[in-house]
Amino acid sequence: MENSKKRVLVVDDDEVIRDLLINFLKFSGYEGIGAANGQKAMEIVLSETPDLVISDIHMPLMNGFQLLRAIKQINSDLPVVFITGFAHFRRFFSDNTARADGFLEKPFSLEALDTLVKKFV
């Protein structure tokens, strides 16, 4: 039987946040997948085809904007949602060269996360 759970990739260099979100997603009936940086996330996007990517912006090796651009080049339909504790990044949310599909500012409630995930998967 094919796995019908929607796959959500969580990209955050903060292991505690990443694990919390993955566990919440699993509890909510999704398949949660994690990556500690944008490079690992791209490997997963190419091999496992997630239904949604939730990504921090400020990360080593490949930041969230670089990840967003790389994802949209290979799959413009894959929704990417940013989560960040840096409110000043919100101004980039509507930038045409880095248009994310959603944005959550840390700290956010799990209810807000659930609403956003349901919007896309």
N, C-alpha and C positions, 0 to 999 in steps of 0.2 A: 504494500500500500504506500502511495506517495505521501510524503510529509506535506501537509497542507498549512502548516504554521507559517505565518509571514516572518521573514528574516529581517531583523533590525541590527545594523552594525553600529556599535557605539565606539567612537574614537576619542580617547581622552588619555593624556599622559598621567593623570592622577588615578592611580589604581583603585583607590577607595571609591571615587565617584564612578569610575567605569564599572566596577563590580556591583555597586548599588543599583545602577541603571540596568545592567544586564539581569540581575536578580528580579528587579521590579518587572521588567519586560517578560521574563519567563513566568512569573507569577500571574501576569496579565494574559498569558496564552500565546506569546510570541516566542520565536527563537531568537535569543539574544546572543550576538557575536561581539567580541571585543578586540580592539587594536589599540596599542599604546602610542602610535604615531601615524602620520599620514602615509608613510611608505608601506607600513604593514597593512594599513587600510586599503591601499590600492591593490595589494596582492589579493586581499579578500574580495574586493569588488570584482576583480578579474576572474577569480576562481569559484566564488560561491554565489554571486549575483544576489545581493541583498535587495529587499523591497524598499528600504529606507536607510539613510545614513544620518546618524546624530553625531555631530562632531564639535569638539572644542575648537577654538580658534588659535589660541596661543599654545603651540606645541613645538618640540624640537624636531629637527630633520625636515619636516614638511608641515607648514602651518595649515590651518583650516582653509584659508583662501586658496592656497596652492592645491590642496586636496580637492576643493570644490571645482576649480577649473579643470583639473585632470579628470575628475569623474564626469563632468558635463561634456568634455570632449569625446568620451567614449560612450556615454549614455545620457543624453540630455533629459530623458524622462525619469531618471532615478532621483527621487526627492532627497535633498540634503538640508538638514536643519542644524543651525548653529546653536551651541550653548556656550556661554562665556561669562566670566566674572568681570570682564572689562567692558563697562557700559559704553565707552567711547567707540567700540567697534560697531555699535548699532548704526552709525552713519554710513557704514559700508553695506548695510543690509540691502539697500536699493540700488547699489552700484551695478550698472548693466554688465560690467566685466566680472562681477563676482556675486551674482544674484543667487542668494540662498532661498530656499522655499519656505523657510520658517526660522524663527529666532526665539530663544529662551534665555533670559538673563539669570545668572546664578546670583543668589539662591532662588530656586524655583520649587514649587510644590510638585509632588508626584501626580496630583490631580491635573495640573497644567501640562505636565509631560504626557499623561495619558490622553488628554484631549488633543494634543498636537499629533501624537502617534496615530490616533484614530482618524485624524484628518487625511493622512497620507496612505495608510495601509488597511 
